[in-house]
Amino acid sequence: MAEIFEVIMIVSFGFSWPFNVVRSYRARTTKGKSLSFLLLIMFGYVAGIISKFLNAEYMLHISERWYVLFFYVLNLVMVTADFVLYFRNKRLDKLAEKNK
């Protein structure tokens, strides 16, 4: 039952990331973005993934509970995409400033 609530939490967080990635892509700027926030979120997802691998009970039943780990990894992929876009947008910000 606890894992169901964990999945609900992860999925709830996960719904926001695709929108955030699209917004970052379209915005073409780092204004309003926080690199430290992205790094902290990425660290949290990595810690969650590691915790699953270190949890003997979870690993014993991973074939039945794979979906929990799947959502952690999916969210990490989305945050990583936003992280990459941050640096693209930072470069675009510098180009825009240079062209002023």
Phi and psi in radians as a Rosetta constraint file:
Dihedral C 1 N 2 CA 2 C 2 CIRCULARHARMONIC -1.082 0.35
Dihedral N 2 CA 2 C 2 N 3 CIRCULARHARMONIC -0.642 0.35
Dihedral C 2 N 3 CA 3 C 3 CIRCULARHARMONIC -1.199 0.35
Dihedral N 3 CA 3 C 3 N 4 CIRCULARHARMONIC -0.519 0.35
Dihedral C 3 N 4 CA 4 C 4 CIRCULARHARMONIC -1.092 0.35
Dihedral N 4 CA 4 C 4 N 5 CIRCULARHARMONIC -0.785 0.35
Dihedral C 4 N 5 CA 5 C 5 CIRCULARHARMONIC -1.184 0.35
Dihedral N 5 CA 5 C 5 N 6 CIRCULARHARMONIC -0.569 0.35
Dihedral C 5 N 6 CA 6 C 6 CIRCULARHARMONIC -1.126 0.35
Dihedral N 6 CA 6 C 6 N 7 CIRCULARHARMONIC -0.752 0.35
Dihedral C 6 N 7 CA 7 C 7 CIRCULARHARMONIC -1.120 0.35
Dihedral N 7 CA 7 C 7 N 8 CIRCULARHARMONIC -0.721 0.35
Dihedral C 7 N 8 CA 8 C 8 CIRCULARHARMONIC -1.036 0.35
Dihedral N 8 CA 8 C 8 N 9 CIRCULARHARMONIC -0.751 0.35
Dihedral C 8 N 9 CA 9 C 9 CIRCULARHARMONIC -1.112 0.35
Dihedral N 9 CA 9 C 9 N 10 CIRCULARHARMONIC -0.823 0.35
Dihedral C 9 N 10 CA 10 C 10 CIRCULARHARMONIC -1.136 0.35
Dihedral N 10 CA 10 C 10 N 11 CIRCULARHARMONIC -0.742 0.35
Dihedral C 10 N 11 CA 11 C 11 CIRCULARHARMONIC -1.157 0.35
Dihedral N 11 CA 11 C 11 N 12 CIRCULARHARMONIC -0.691 0.35
Dihedral C 11 N 12 CA 12 C 12 CIRCULARHARMONIC -1.057 0.35
Dihedral N 12 CA 12 C 12 N 13 CIRCULARHARMONIC -0.801 0.35
Dihedral C 12 N 13 CA 13 C 13 CIRCULARHARMONIC -1.102 0.35
Dihedral N 13 CA 13 C 13 N 14 CIRCULARHARMONIC -0.724 0.35
Dihedral C 13 N 14 CA 14 C 14 CIRCULARHARMONIC -1.106 0.35
Dihedral N 14 CA 14 C 14 N 15 CIRCULARHARMONIC -0.509 0.35
Dihedral C 14 N 15 CA 15 C 15 CIRCULARHARMONIC -1.134 0.35
Dihedral N 15 CA 15 C 15 N 16 CIRCULARHARMONIC -0.513 0.35
Dihedral C 15 N 16 CA 16 C 16 CIRCULARHARMONIC -1.392 0.35
Dihedral N 16 CA 16 C 16 N 17 CIRCULARHARMONIC -0.479 0.35
Dihedral C 16 N 17 CA 17 C 17 CIRCULARHARMONIC -1.141 0.35
Dihedral N 17 CA 17 C 17 N 18 CIRCULARHARMONIC -0.757 0.35
Dihedral C 17 N 18 CA 18 C 18 CIRCULARHARMONIC -1.038 0.35
Dihedral N 18 CA 18 C 18 N 19 CIRCULARHARMONIC -0.686 0.35
Dihedral C 18 N 19 CA 19 C 19 CIRCULARHARMONIC -1.123 0.35
Dihedral N 19 CA 19 C 19 N 20 CIRCULARHARMONIC -0.698 0.35
Dihedral C 19 N 20 CA 20 C 20 CIRCULARHARMONIC -1.154 0.35
Dihedral N 20 CA 20 C 20 N 21 CIRCULARHARMONIC -0.694 0.35
Dihedral C 20 N 21 CA 21 C 21 CIRCULARHARMONIC -1.131 0.35
Dihedral N 21 CA 21 C 21 N 22 CIRCULARHARMONIC -0.792 0.35
Dihedral C 21 N 22 CA 22 C 22 CIRCULARHARMONIC -1.092 0.35
Dihedral N 22 CA 22 C 22 N 23 CIRCULARHARMONIC -0.727 0.35
Dihedral C 22 N 23 CA 23 C 23 CIRCULARHARMONIC -1.097 0.35
Dihedral N 23 CA 23 C 23 N 24 CIRCULARHARMONIC -0.739 0.35
Dihedral C 23 N 24 CA 24 C 24 CIRCULARHARMONIC -1.118 0.35
Dihedral N 24 CA 24 C 24 N 25 CIRCULARHARMONIC -0.704 0.35
Dihedral C 24 N 25 CA 25 C 25 CIRCULARHARMONIC -1.107 0.35
Dihedral N 25 CA 25 C 25 N 26 CIRCULARHARMONIC -0.793 0.35
Dihedral C 25 N 26 CA 26 C 26 CIRCULARHARMONIC -1.290 0.35
Dihedral N 26 CA 26 C 26 N 27 CIRCULARHARMONIC -0.584 0.35
Dihedral C 26 N 27 CA 27 C 27 CIRCULARHARMONIC -1.175 0.35
Dihedral N 27 CA 27 C 27 N 28 CIRCULARHARMONIC -0.605 0.35
Dihedral C 27 N 28 CA 28 C 28 CIRCULARHARMONIC 0.973 0.35
Dihedral N 28 CA 28 C 28 N 29 CIRCULARHARMONIC 0.552 0.35
Dihedral C 28 N 29 CA 29 C 29 CIRCULARHARMONIC -2.645 0.35
Dihedral N 29 CA 29 C 29 N 30 CIRCULARHARMONIC 2.740 0.35
Dihedral C 29 N 30 CA 30 C 30 CIRCULARHARMONIC -1.647 0.35
Dihedral N 30 CA 30 C 30 N 31 CIRCULARHARMONIC -0.013 0.35
Dihedral C 30 N 31 CA 31 C 31 CIRCULARHARMONIC -1.025 0.35
Dihedral N 31 CA 31 C 31 N 32 CIRCULARHARMONIC 2.244 0.35
Dihedral C 31 N 32 CA 32 C 32 CIRCULARHARMONIC 1.506 0.35
Dihedral N 32 CA 32 C 32 N 33 CIRCULARHARMONIC 0.016 0.35
Dihedral C 32 N 33 CA 33 C 33 CIRCULARHARMONIC -1.862 0.35
Dihedral N 33 CA 33 C 33 N 34 CIRCULARHARMONIC 2.620 0.35
Dihedral C 33 N 34 CA 34 C 34 CIRCULARHARMONIC -2.173 0.35
Dihedral N 34 CA 34 C 34 N 35 CIRCULARHARMONIC 2.018 0.35
Dihedral C 34 N 35 CA 35 C 35 CIRCULARHARMONIC -1.122 0.35
Dihedral N 35 CA 35 C 35 N 36 CIRCULARHARMONIC -0.696 0.35
Dihedral C 35 N 36 CA 36 C 36 CIRCULARHARMONIC -1.116 0.35
Dihedral N 36 CA 36 C 36 N 37 CIRCULARHARMONIC -0.631 0.35
Dihedral C 36 N 37 CA 37 C 37 CIRCULARHARMONIC -1.098 0.35
Dihedral N 37 CA 37 C 37 N 38 CIRCULARHARMONIC -0.828 0.35
Dihedral C 37 N 38 CA 38 C 38 CIRCULARHARMONIC -1.051 0.35
Dihedral N 38 CA 38 C 38 N 39 CIRCULARHARMONIC -0.760 0.35
Dihedral C 38 N 39 CA 39 C 39 CIRCULARHARMONIC -1.110 0.35
Dihedral N 39 CA 39 C 39 N 40 CIRCULARHARMONIC -0.697 0.35
Dihedral C 39 N 40 CA 40 C 40 CIRCULARHARMONIC -1.141 0.35
Dihedral N 40 CA 40 C 40 N 41 CIRCULARHARMONIC -0.736 0.35
Dihedral C 40 N 41 CA 41 C 41 CIRCULARHARMONIC -1.126 0.35
Dihedral N 41 CA 41 C 41 N 42 CIRCULARHARMONIC -0.760 0.35
Dihedral C 41 N 42 CA 42 C 42 CIRCULARHARMONIC -1.065 0.35
Dihedral N 42 CA 42 C 42 N 43 CIRCULARHARMONIC -0.767 0.35
Dihedral C 42 N 43 CA 43 C 43 CIRCULARHARMONIC -1.021 0.35
Dihedral N 43 CA 43 C 43 N 44 CIRCULARHARMONIC -0.756 0.35
Dihedral C 43 N 44 CA 44 C 44 CIRCULARHARMONIC -1.080 0.35
Dihedral N 44 CA 44 C 44 N 45 CIRCULARHARMONIC -0.753 0.35
Dihedral C 44 N 45 CA 45 C 45 CIRCULARHARMONIC -1.178 0.35
Dihedral N 45 CA 45 C 45 N 46 CIRCULARHARMONIC -0.690 0.35
Dihedral C 45 N 46 CA 46 C 46 CIRCULARHARMONIC -1.089 0.35
Dihedral N 46 CA 46 C 46 N 47 CIRCULARHARMONIC -0.749 0.35
Dihedral C 46 N 47 CA 47 C 47 CIRCULARHARMONIC -1.075 0.35
Dihedral N 47 CA 47 C 47 N 48 CIRCULARHARMONIC -0.716 0.35
Dihedral C 47 N 48 CA 48 C 48 CIRCULARHARMONIC -1.104 0.35
Dihedral N 48 CA 48 C 48 N 49 CIRCULARHARMONIC -0.708 0.35
Dihedral C 48 N 49 CA 49 C 49 CIRCULARHARMONIC -1.142 0.35
Dihedral N 49 CA 49 C 49 N 50 CIRCULARHARMONIC -0.804 0.35
Dihedral C 49 N 50 CA 50 C 50 CIRCULARHARMONIC -1.059 0.35
Dihedral N 50 CA 50 C 50 N 51 CIRCULARHARMONIC -0.707 0.35
Dihedral C 50 N 51 CA 51 C 51 CIRCULARHARMONIC -1.059 0.35
Dihedral N 51 CA 51 C 51 N 52 CIRCULARHARMONIC -0.622 0.35
Dihedral C 51 N 52 CA 52 C 52 CIRCULARHARMONIC -1.155 0.35
Dihedral N 52 CA 52 C 52 N 53 CIRCULARHARMONIC -0.738 0.35
Dihedral C 52 N 53 CA 53 C 53 CIRCULARHARMONIC -1.201 0.35
Dihedral N 53 CA 53 C 53 N 54 CIRCULARHARMONIC -0.490 0.35
Dihedral C 53 N 54 CA 54 C 54 CIRCULARHARMONIC -1.518 0.35
Dihedral N 54 CA 54 C 54 N 55 CIRCULARHARMONIC -0.183 0.35
Dihedral C 54 N 55 CA 55 C 55 CIRCULARHARMONIC -1.506 0.35
Dihedral N 55 CA 55 C 55 N 56 CIRCULARHARMONIC 1.821 0.35
Dihedral C 55 N 56 CA 56 C 56 CIRCULARHARMONIC -1.044 0.35
Dihedral N 56 CA 56 C 56 N 57 CIRCULARHARMONIC -0.698 0.35
Dihedral C 56 N 57 CA 57 C 57 CIRCULARHARMONIC -1.092 0.35
Dihedral N 57 CA 57 C 57 N 58 CIRCULARHARMONIC -0.762 0.35
Dihedral C 57 N 58 CA 58 C 58 CIRCULARHARMONIC -1.121 0.35
Dihedral N 58 CA 58 C 58 N 59 CIRCULARHARMONIC -0.815 0.35
Dihedral C 58 N 59 CA 59 C 59 CIRCULARHARMONIC -1.123 0.35
Dihedral N 59 CA 59 C 59 N 60 CIRCULARHARMONIC -0.543 0.35
Dihedral C 59 N 60 CA 60 C 60 CIRCULARHARMONIC -1.108 0.35
Dihedral N 60 CA 60 C 60 N 61 CIRCULARHARMONIC -0.539 0.35
Dihedral C 60 N 61 CA 61 C 61 CIRCULARHARMONIC -2.041 0.35
Dihedral N 61 CA 61 C 61 N 62 CIRCULARHARMONIC 0.465 0.35
Dihedral C 61 N 62 CA 62 C 62 CIRCULARHARMONIC -1.079 0.35
Dihedral N 62 CA 62 C 62 N 63 CIRCULARHARMONIC -0.529 0.35
Dihedral C 62 N 63 CA 63 C 63 CIRCULARHARMONIC -1.155 0.35
Dihedral N 63 CA 63 C 63 N 64 CIRCULARHARMONIC -0.416 0.35
Dihedral C 63 N 64 CA 64 C 64 CIRCULARHARMONIC -1.673 0.35
Dihedral N 64 CA 64 C 64 N 65 CIRCULARHARMONIC -0.361 0.35
Dihedral C 64 N 65 CA 65 C 65 CIRCULARHARMONIC -2.149 0.35
Dihedral N 65 CA 65 C 65 N 66 CIRCULARHARMONIC 0.446 0.35
Dihedral C 65 N 66 CA 66 C 66 CIRCULARHARMONIC -1.037 0.35
Dihedral N 66 CA 66 C 66 N 67 CIRCULARHARMONIC -0.507 0.35
Dihedral C 66 N 67 CA 67 C 67 CIRCULARHARMONIC -1.075 0.35
Dihedral N 67 CA 67 C 67 N 68 CIRCULARHARMONIC -0.521 0.35
Dihedral C 67 N 68 CA 68 C 68 CIRCULARHARMONIC -1.122 0.35
Dihedral N 68 CA 68 C 68 N 69 CIRCULARHARMONIC -0.875 0.35
Dihedral C 68 N 69 CA 69 C 69 CIRCULARHARMONIC -1.109 0.35
Dihedral N 69 CA 69 C 69 N 70 CIRCULARHARMONIC -0.665 0.35
Dihedral C 69 N 70 CA 70 C 70 CIRCULARHARMONIC -0.976 0.35
Dihedral N 70 CA 70 C 70 N 71 CIRCULARHARMONIC -0.805 0.35
Dihedral C 70 N 71 CA 71 C 71 CIRCULARHARMONIC -1.221 0.35
Dihedral N 71 CA 71 C 71 N 72 CIRCULARHARMONIC -0.586 0.35
Dihedral C 71 N 72 CA 72 C 72 CIRCULARHARMONIC -1.063 0.35
Dihedral N 72 CA 72 C 72 N 73 CIRCULARHARMONIC -0.829 0.35
Dihedral C 72 N 73 CA 73 C 73 CIRCULARHARMONIC -1.150 0.35
Dihedral N 73 CA 73 C 73 N 74 CIRCULARHARMONIC -0.752 0.35
Dihedral C 73 N 74 CA 74 C 74 CIRCULARHARMONIC -1.027 0.35
Dihedral N 74 CA 74 C 74 N 75 CIRCULARHARMONIC -0.790 0.35
Dihedral C 74 N 75 CA 75 C 75 CIRCULARHARMONIC -1.124 0.35
Dihedral N 75 CA 75 C 75 N 76 CIRCULARHARMONIC -0.695 0.35
Dihedral C 75 N 76 CA 76 C 76 CIRCULARHARMONIC -1.087 0.35
Dihedral N 76 CA 76 C 76 N 77 CIRCULARHARMONIC -0.685 0.35
Dihedral C 76 N 77 CA 77 C 77 CIRCULARHARMONIC -1.079 0.35
Dihedral N 77 CA 77 C 77 N 78 CIRCULARHARMONIC -0.761 0.35
Dihedral C 77 N 78 CA 78 C 78 CIRCULARHARMONIC -1.123 0.35
Dihedral N 78 CA 78 C 78 N 79 CIRCULARHARMONIC -0.774 0.35
Dihedral C 78 N 79 CA 79 C 79 CIRCULARHARMONIC -1.160 0.35
Dihedral N 79 CA 79 C 79 N 80 CIRCULARHARMONIC -0.648 0.35
Dihedral C 79 N 80 CA 80 C 80 CIRCULARHARMONIC -1.116 0.35
Dihedral N 80 CA 80 C 80 N 81 CIRCULARHARMONIC -0.681 0.35
Dihedral C 80 N 81 CA 81 C 81 CIRCULARHARMONIC -1.085 0.35
Dihedral N 81 CA 81 C 81 N 82 CIRCULARHARMONIC -0.742 0.35
Dihedral C 81 N 82 CA 82 C 82 CIRCULARHARMONIC -1.145 0.35
Dihedral N 82 CA 82 C 82 N 83 CIRCULARHARMONIC -0.630 0.35
Dihedral C 82 N 83 CA 83 C 83 CIRCULARHARMONIC -1.071 0.35
Dihedral N 83 CA 83 C 83 N 84 CIRCULARHARMONIC -0.804 0.35
Dihedral C 83 N 84 CA 84 C 84 CIRCULARHARMONIC -1.106 0.35
Dihedral N 84 CA 84 C 84 N 85 CIRCULARHARMONIC -0.751 0.35
Dihedral C 84 N 85 CA 85 C 85 CIRCULARHARMONIC -1.103 0.35
Dihedral N 85 CA 85 C 85 N 86 CIRCULARHARMONIC -0.541 0.35
Dihedral C 85 N 86 CA 86 C 86 CIRCULARHARMONIC -0.999 0.35
Dihedral N 86 CA 86 C 86 N 87 CIRCULARHARMONIC -0.801 0.35
Dihedral C 86 N 87 CA 87 C 87 CIRCULARHARMONIC -1.257 0.35
Dihedral N 87 CA 87 C 87 N 88 CIRCULARHARMONIC -0.596 0.35
Dihedral C 87 N 88 CA 88 C 88 CIRCULARHARMONIC -1.079 0.35
Dihedral N 88 CA 88 C 88 N 89 CIRCULARHARMONIC -0.810 0.35
Dihedral C 88 N 89 CA 89 C 89 CIRCULARHARMONIC -1.189 0.35
Dihedral N 89 CA 89 C 89 N 90 CIRCULARHARMONIC -0.583 0.35
Dihedral C 89 N 90 CA 90 C 90 CIRCULARHARMONIC -1.115 0.35
Dihedral N 90 CA 90 C 90 N 91 CIRCULARHARMONIC -0.718 0.35
Dihedral C 90 N 91 CA 91 C 91 CIRCULARHARMONIC -1.106 0.35
Dihedral N 91 CA 91 C 91 N 92 CIRCULARHARMONIC -0.735 0.35
Dihedral C 91 N 92 CA 92 C 92 CIRCULARHARMONIC -1.128 0.35
Dihedral N 92 CA 92 C 92 N 93 CIRCULARHARMONIC -0.646 0.35
Dihedral C 92 N 93 CA 93 C 93 CIRCULARHARMONIC -1.067 0.35
Dihedral N 93 CA 93 C 93 N 94 CIRCULARHARMONIC -0.756 0.35
Dihedral C 93 N 94 CA 94 C 94 CIRCULARHARMONIC -1.132 0.35
Dihedral N 94 CA 94 C 94 N 95 CIRCULARHARMONIC -0.704 0.35
Dihedral C 94 N 95 CA 95 C 95 CIRCULARHARMONIC -1.125 0.35
Dihedral N 95 CA 95 C 95 N 96 CIRCULARHARMONIC -0.731 0.35
Dihedral C 95 N 96 CA 96 C 96 CIRCULARHARMONIC -1.129 0.35
Dihedral N 96 CA 96 C 96 N 97 CIRCULARHARMONIC -0.698 0.35
Dihedral C 96 N 97 CA 97 C 97 CIRCULARHARMONIC -1.171 0.35
Dihedral N 97 CA 97 C 97 N 98 CIRCULARHARMONIC -0.687 0.35
Dihedral C 97 N 98 CA 98 C 98 CIRCULARHARMONIC -1.150 0.35
Dihedral N 98 CA 98 C 98 N 99 CIRCULARHARMONIC -0.634 0.35
Dihedral C 98 N 99 CA 99 C 99 CIRCULARHARMONIC -1.414 0.35
Dihedral N 99 CA 99 C 99 N 100 CIRCULARHARMONIC -0.046 0.35
